[in-house]
Amino acid sequence: MFKRRIYLDNNATTPLHPDVKKSLTDTMKVFGNVSSMHSFGREAKAQLENARSRIASFINANSDEIIFVGSGSEANNTVLNMVSCCSYMCSNKCKDRHQILISEIEHPCILETSKCLAEKGISVSYVSVDKYGKIDMGQLKKRLSEGIMLVSVMMANNEIGTIQDIKEISRIVHDKGALFHTDAVQAVGKIFVDVKGLDADFLSFSAHKIYGPKGVGALYVKSGSPFCPFIRGGHQEQGRRAGTENTLGIVGMAAAIDARKREMAPEAERLKRMRERLRNFIKDNIPDVTFNGHPDDSLPGTLNVSFKGAEGEAILLYLDLEGIAVSTGSACASGSLDPSHVLLAIKIGHENAHGAIRFSLGRETTDNDIDYVIDKLPLVVEKVRGMSSAYSKRQVKQ
């Protein structure tokens, strides 16, 4: 048995907030189908629309601009697949535009969908990032040809935590007449997000990254933006997403949002303080490390570190034996042995990419947890590096 169990993988998913647990328990008795006209259906409909209003308000959207979906990945797929939708392509706003532009560090659900669209004949181009993971604005302007219909840039990166200047990117994109989407799954509920201020046409977010239930997310579609359903077959969500709504999950998402309204700002300060404490310890006590991501424009609880001469997977497993849960990158790509596409995009090299660990702190992380990590991490890194003959030989030469 572990002496301690410390969860530092909150960018992958988060534990349910106590308020969310209560809301789920209270709502379980509301089982009616939202589409039914009888009292059971009307009761469920009232719960759903109340939740929609609260969630919309949190990002300064109108209620009718929110579509409930099964996940952030579904929301992202919905937006990108609109490019190949006939009704979408024939919209006056998109006439004669058949291309997509995305960043190199998007989530796999954006990258893989783009590859699929490319195989179907949709032109896909990419914009690079600098060493901190920030979009190259000059290249963005050059790549924005008259044929670009949609640009998708994530608001905050899930691996390195870098936050993009979405408002400026949106302005540049709209100046060229294209539509703009941002994957805000890692941003909403962690940093302030105002969709009207950002002027995004589409914005994706999810419940389970902010202490809500899994299997539910939302897509913001700005009023007047062209839209084509990804899932068809029913009139749910004003005909924009077929399938009986997950009332229980949606109410749980609203409860998570309510908790974020109260807790997000003070929590961000606390997480940033603990993150910097961990960063400073690593910098001062473990040699040959590289910190990945922007030093300032970053999610408050995310710290990505490359330990030269050590395999990230080995560090993860040894930390797990000590009861510490971390990640080597995106949870959606954790089955792959290839180095992170995000880390390769910021050009830190294959060795450093393979030696990267992501610490993502959350609302349950304490200073005592950081104490424990500080106590165990140097020993783990030393052990893993000792297993690397190449690293040991370099140290002897030095």
C-alpha positions as CSV (number, residue, x, y, z in Angstrom):
1,M,0.0,0.0,0.0
2,F,1.2,3.5,-0.7
3,K,1.9,5.8,2.2
4,R,0.6,8.6,0.1
5,R,-1.5,9.0,-3.1
6,I,-1.0,12.3,-4.8
7,Y,-2.8,13.1,-8.0
8,L,-0.9,15.6,-10.3
9,D,-2.6,14.8,-13.6
10,N,-5.5,17.2,-13.5
11,N,-5.0,18.2,-17.2
12,A,-6.0,14.6,-18.0
13,T,-9.1,14.6,-15.8
14,T,-10.3,15.9,-12.5
15,P,-12.1,14.4,-9.5
16,L,-15.7,15.3,-9.0
17,H,-16.3,18.5,-7.0
18,P,-18.4,17.8,-3.8
19,D,-21.1,20.1,-5.2
20,V,-21.2,18.1,-8.4
21,K,-21.6,14.9,-6.5
22,K,-24.6,16.4,-4.7
23,S,-26.2,17.7,-7.8
24,L,-25.9,14.4,-9.5
25,T,-27.5,12.6,-6.6
26,D,-30.3,15.2,-6.4
27,T,-30.9,15.0,-10.2
28,M,-31.0,11.2,-10.5
29,K,-34.7,11.2,-9.8
30,V,-35.3,13.4,-12.9
31,F,-35.3,10.7,-15.5
32,G,-37.7,12.0,-18.1
33,N,-36.7,12.6,-21.8
34,V,-36.3,16.3,-22.4
35,S,-38.2,15.9,-25.7
36,S,-41.3,14.4,-24.0
37,M,-44.3,16.7,-23.6
38,H,-45.6,15.2,-20.4
39,S,-44.7,16.4,-16.9
40,F,-41.7,14.1,-16.6
41,G,-40.2,15.5,-19.8
42,R,-41.0,19.1,-18.9
43,E,-39.2,18.6,-15.5
44,A,-36.1,17.3,-17.3
45,K,-36.3,20.1,-19.8
46,A,-36.5,22.8,-17.1
47,Q,-33.4,21.3,-15.4
48,L,-31.5,21.2,-18.7
49,E,-32.4,24.8,-19.7
50,N,-31.5,26.1,-16.3
51,A,-28.1,24.4,-16.6
52,R,-27.7,25.8,-20.1
53,S,-28.3,29.4,-18.9
54,R,-25.8,29.1,-16.0
55,I,-23.1,27.6,-18.3
56,A,-23.7,30.2,-21.0
57,S,-23.4,33.1,-18.5
58,F,-20.0,31.8,-17.3
59,I,-18.4,32.5,-20.7
60,N,-20.7,35.5,-21.4
61,A,-22.7,33.7,-24.1
62,N,-26.4,33.7,-24.9
63,S,-28.2,30.5,-23.9
64,D,-29.1,29.7,-27.5
65,E,-25.4,29.8,-28.5
66,I,-24.6,26.7,-26.4
67,I,-24.9,23.2,-27.8
68,F,-24.4,20.2,-25.5
69,V,-22.3,17.4,-26.8
70,G,-20.6,14.3,-25.4
71,S,-17.1,15.6,-25.0
72,G,-14.6,18.3,-26.0
73,S,-13.4,16.0,-28.8
74,E,-17.0,15.8,-30.2
75,A,-17.3,19.6,-30.1
76,N,-14.0,19.9,-32.0
77,N,-15.0,17.3,-34.5
78,T,-18.3,19.0,-35.1
79,V,-16.6,22.3,-36.0
80,L,-14.0,20.8,-38.3
81,N,-16.4,18.4,-40.1
82,M,-18.6,21.4,-41.0
83,V,-16.0,22.2,-43.6
84,S,-17.1,19.2,-45.7
85,C,-20.8,19.7,-45.1
86,C,-22.7,20.8,-48.2
87,S,-25.0,23.3,-46.5
88,Y,-22.0,24.8,-44.7
89,M,-19.9,25.1,-47.8
90,C,-22.8,26.8,-49.7
91,S,-23.2,29.5,-47.0
92,N,-22.5,33.0,-48.2
93,K,-20.0,33.5,-45.4
94,C,-17.9,30.5,-46.7
95,K,-18.4,30.7,-50.5
96,D,-15.4,29.6,-52.5
97,R,-13.4,28.8,-49.3
98,H,-12.4,25.1,-48.9
99,Q,-9.3,25.1,-46.7
100,I,-8.5,24.7,-43.0
101,L,-5.6,26.3,-41.1
102,I,-4.6,24.9,-37.7
103,S,-1.6,25.1,-35.3
104,E,1.0,22.4,-35.0
105,I,0.3,21.9,-31.3
106,E,-3.5,21.2,-31.4
107,H,-5.1,18.3,-29.5
108,P,-5.0,15.0,-31.3
109,C,-8.8,15.2,-32.0
110,I,-8.1,18.3,-34.1
111,L,-5.0,16.9,-35.8
112,E,-6.5,13.5,-36.6
113,T,-9.8,15.0,-37.9
114,S,-7.8,17.3,-40.1
115,K,-5.8,14.4,-41.5
116,C,-9.1,12.6,-42.3
117,L,-10.5,15.7,-44.0
118,A,-7.3,16.0,-46.0
119,E,-7.8,12.4,-47.3
120,K,-11.2,13.5,-48.4
121,G,-9.8,16.4,-50.5
122,I,-10.0,19.3,-48.0
123,S,-6.8,21.4,-48.0
124,V,-5.2,21.6,-44.5
125,S,-2.3,23.8,-43.7
126,Y,-0.4,24.4,-40.4
127,V,1.0,27.4,-38.5
128,S,4.1,26.9,-36.4
129,V,4.9,28.1,-32.9
130,D,7.9,29.6,-31.2
131,K,10.0,27.9,-28.5
132,Y,7.4,28.7,-25.8
133,G,4.5,27.3,-27.8
134,K,3.1,30.7,-28.9
135,I,1.6,31.0,-32.4
136,D,3.9,32.7,-35.0
137,M,1.7,35.7,-35.8
138,G,3.7,36.6,-38.9
139,Q,3.3,33.1,-40.3
140,L,-0.4,33.1,-39.4
141,K,-0.9,36.3,-41.5
142,K,1.0,34.8,-44.5
143,R,-0.9,31.5,-44.4
144,L,-4.3,33.2,-44.3
145,S,-5.0,33.0,-48.0
146,E,-8.4,33.9,-49.5
147,G,-9.2,30.1,-49.6
148,I,-9.0,29.6,-45.9
149,M,-12.5,28.9,-44.5
150,L,-11.7,28.0,-40.9
151,V,-8.8,28.6,-38.5
152,S,-8.6,26.5,-35.3
153,V,-6.1,27.4,-32.5
154,M,-6.3,26.0,-29.0
155,M,-6.6,28.6,-26.2
156,A,-4.4,26.8,-23.7
157,N,-2.2,23.8,-24.5
158,N,-2.9,20.7,-22.5
159,E,0.8,19.5,-22.4
160,I,2.8,22.7,-21.8
161,G,0.1,25.0,-20.5
162,T,0.9,27.9,-22.9
163,I,-2.0,30.4,-23.3
164,Q,-2.5,32.0,-26.8
165,D,-3.5,35.5,-27.5
166,I,-6.9,34.4,-28.8
167,K,-8.4,37.8,-29.2
168,E,-5.6,39.0,-31.5
169,I,-5.6,35.7,-33.4
170,S,-9.4,36.0,-33.9
171,R,-9.0,39.6,-35.2
172,I,-6.3,38.6,-37.7
173,V,-8.5,35.7,-38.9
174,H,-11.6,37.7,-39.3
175,D,-9.7,40.5,-41.1
176,K,-9.1,37.9,-43.8
177,G,-12.8,36.8,-43.9
178,A,-12.3,33.4,-42.3
179,L,-14.1,31.8,-39.4
180,F,-12.3,31.1,-36.1
181,H,-12.6,28.2,-33.7
182,T,-10.7,27.7,-30.4
183,D,-10.4,24.6,-28.4
184,A,-10.8,26.0,-24.9
185,V,-11.1,22.6,-23.1
186,Q,-8.1,23.4,-20.9
187,A,-9.0,27.1,-20.5
188,V,-12.6,27.4,-19.5
189,G,-12.8,27.2,-15.7
190,K,-9.1,27.7,-15.2
191,I,-8.7,31.2,-16.7
192,F,-11.2,34.0,-17.5
193,V,-13.0,33.4,-20.8
194,D,-15.3,35.9,-22.4
195,V,-16.5,34.7,-25.8
196,K,-17.9,38.1,-26.8
197,G,-14.5,39.8,-26.0
198,L,-12.6,37.1,-27.8
199,D,-15.0,37.2,-30.8
200,A,-14.6,33.5,-31.6
201,D,-17.2,32.0,-33.9
202,F,-16.9,28.6,-32.2
203,L,-15.5,27.5,-28.8
204,S,-15.3,24.0,-27.3
205,F,-15.1,23.1,-23.6
206,S,-15.7,20.2,-21.4
207,A,-16.9,19.2,-17.9
208,H,-14.4,16.7,-16.7
209,K,-11.5,19.1,-16.8
210,I,-13.1,21.3,-14.2
211,Y,-14.3,18.8,-11.6
212,G,-17.5,17.9,-13.5
213,P,-18.6,14.5,-14.9
214,K,-17.1,12.8,-17.9
215,G,-19.0,12.3,-21.1
216,V,-20.4,15.8,-21.4
217,G,-19.2,19.0,-23.0
218,A,-20.4,22.1,-24.8
219,L,-19.9,23.9,-28.1
220,Y,-20.4,27.7,-28.3
221,V,-21.6,28.8,-31.7
222,K,-21.8,32.6,-32.1
223,S,-25.2,33.8,-33.3
224,G,-25.2,34.1,-37.0
225,S,-22.3,31.7,-37.6
226,P,-23.0,29.0,-40.2
227,F,-23.5,25.6,-38.7
228,C,-23.9,22.0,-39.9
229,P,-24.8,19.2,-37.5
230,F,-22.2,16.5,-37.0
231,I,-24.7,14.0,-35.5
232,R,-28.0,13.9,-37.3
233,G,-31.3,12.1,-36.7
234,G,-33.3,14.2,-34.2
235,H,-34.5,17.6,-33.3
236,Q,-32.6,17.8,-30.0
237,E,-30.5,20.9,-29.3
238,Q,-32.6,22.9,-31.8
239,G,-31.7,20.4,-34.5
240,R,-28.0,21.0,-34.1
241,R,-27.0,17.8,-32.3
242,A,-29.2,14.7,-32.5
243,G,-29.5,12.3,-29.6
244,T,-31.3,12.4,-26.2
245,E,-29.5,14.9,-24.0
246,N,-27.5,13.7,-21.1
247,T,-29.5,15.7,-18.5
248,L,-27.7,14.3,-15.5
249,G,-24.3,15.1,-17.0
250,I,-25.4,18.6,-18.1
251,V,-26.7,19.4,-14.7
252,G,-23.4,18.2,-13.2
253,M,-21.5,20.4,-15.6
254,A,-23.5,23.4,-14.5
255,A,-22.7,22.6,-10.9
256,A,-19.0,22.4,-11.8
257,I,-19.3,25.8,-13.5
258,D,-21.1,27.3,-10.4
259,A,-18.2,26.1,-8.3
260,R,-15.7,27.6,-10.8
261,K,-17.4,31.0,-10.4
262,R,-16.5,31.0,-6.7
263,E,-13.2,29.2,-6.7
264,M,-11.4,29.8,-10.0
265,A,-9.6,33.1,-9.1
266,P,-8.3,32.2,-5.6
267,E,-7.4,28.7,-6.8
268,A,-5.4,30.0,-9.7
269,E,-3.2,32.1,-7.3
270,R,-2.7,29.1,-5.0
271,L,-1.8,26.7,-7.9
272,K,0.6,29.2,-9.4
273,R,2.4,29.6,-6.1
274,M,2.8,25.8,-5.7
275,R,3.8,25.4,-9.3
276,E,6.5,28.0,-8.9
277,R,7.7,26.4,-5.7
278,L,8.1,23.1,-7.5
279,R,9.7,24.7,-10.5
280,N,12.3,26.6,-8.4
281,F,13.1,23.4,-6.4
282,I,13.7,21.4,-9.6
283,K,15.8,24.3,-11.1
284,D,18.0,24.5,-8.0
285,N,18.3,20.8,-7.1
286,I,18.2,18.7,-10.3
287,P,20.7,19.3,-13.0
288,D,20.1,19.2,-16.8
289,V,16.5,20.1,-16.9
290,T,14.5,22.2,-19.4
291,F,11.1,23.8,-18.6
292,N,8.7,23.7,-21.5
293,G,6.1,26.3,-22.2
294,H,5.7,30.0,-21.7
295,P,7.1,31.2,-18.3
296,D,4.3,33.7,-17.8
297,D,1.4,33.1,-20.2
298,S,0.6,29.6,-18.9
299,L,-2.1,27.8,-17.1
300,P,-1.6,28.3,-13.3
301,G,-1.3,24.6,-12.4
302,T,0.7,23.2,-15.4
303,L,4.4,22.5,-15.2
304,N,6.2,20.6,-18.0
305,V,9.8,19.6,-17.4
306,S,12.3,17.7,-19.5
307,F,14.9,15.7,-17.6
308,K,17.8,15.1,-19.9
309,G,19.2,11.6,-19.9
310,A,16.0,10.1,-18.4
311,E,13.0,8.4,-20.1
312,G,9.8,10.2,-19.1
313,E,7.9,6.9,-19.0
314,A,10.4,5.5,-16.5
315,I,10.1,8.6,-14.3
316,L,6.3,8.3,-14.4
317,L,6.4,4.6,-13.4
318,Y,8.8,5.1,-10.5
319,L,6.8,8.1,-9.3
320,D,3.7,6.0,-9.5
321,L,5.4,3.4,-7.2
322,E,5.8,6.3,-4.7
323,G,2.1,7.1,-5.1
324,I,2.6,10.2,-7.3
325,A,0.5,10.3,-10.5
326,V,1.9,12.5,-13.3
327,S,1.8,12.4,-17.1
328,T,4.3,12.3,-20.0
329,G,1.9,14.3,-22.3
330,S,-1.7,14.2,-23.5
331,A,-3.9,11.4,-22.0
332,C,-5.3,10.9,-25.5
333,A,-1.9,10.0,-26.9
334,S,-0.4,8.2,-23.9
335,G,-0.6,4.8,-25.6
336,S,2.0,6.0,-28.1
337,L,5.8,5.7,-27.7
338,D,6.4,8.5,-30.1
339,P,7.7,11.8,-28.6
340,S,5.1,14.5,-28.0
341,H,4.2,16.4,-31.2
342,V,3.9,19.5,-29.0
343,L,7.4,19.2,-27.6
344,L,8.8,18.5,-31.1
345,A,7.0,21.6,-32.4
346,I,8.8,23.9,-29.9
347,K,12.0,22.3,-31.0
348,I,13.5,21.0,-27.8
349,G,14.9,17.8,-29.5
350,H,13.9,14.2,-29.3
351,E,15.9,13.4,-26.2
352,N,14.3,16.2,-24.2
353,A,10.9,15.3,-25.6
354,H,11.3,11.7,-24.5
355,G,12.4,12.9,-21.0
356,A,9.4,15.2,-20.3
357,I,7.0,15.0,-17.4
358,R,3.9,17.1,-17.0
359,F,2.8,18.0,-13.5
360,S,-0.8,19.4,-13.5
361,L,-2.0,20.6,-10.2
362,G,-5.7,20.9,-9.1
363,R,-8.0,22.1,-6.4
364,E,-7.1,19.1,-4.1
365,T,-3.4,19.6,-4.4
366,T,-1.8,20.8,-1.1
367,D,1.5,22.2,0.0
368,N,2.2,18.8,1.7
369,D,1.7,17.1,-1.6
370,I,4.4,19.3,-3.1
371,D,6.6,18.6,-0.1
372,Y,6.3,14.9,-0.8
373,V,7.0,15.3,-4.6
374,I,10.1,17.4,-3.7
375,D,11.3,14.6,-1.4
376,K,10.8,11.8,-3.9
377,L,11.5,13.4,-7.3
378,P,15.3,13.8,-7.2
379,L,15.8,10.2,-6.1
380,V,13.6,9.0,-8.9
381,V,15.4,11.1,-11.6
382,E,18.8,10.0,-10.3
383,K,17.7,6.3,-10.4
384,V,16.3,6.6,-13.9
385,R,19.4,8.5,-15.2
386,G,21.6,5.8,-13.6
387,M,19.9,3.3,-15.9
388,S,21.0,5.3,-18.9
389,S,24.5,4.3,-19.9
390,A,24.8,7.2,-22.3
391,Y,23.9,9.8,-19.6
392,S,26.3,8.2,-17.1
393,K,29.1,8.3,-19.6
394,R,28.5,12.0,-20.3
395,Q,28.6,12.7,-16.6
396,V,31.9,10.9,-16.1
397,K,33.5,12.9,-19.0
398,Q,32.3,16.1,-17.4
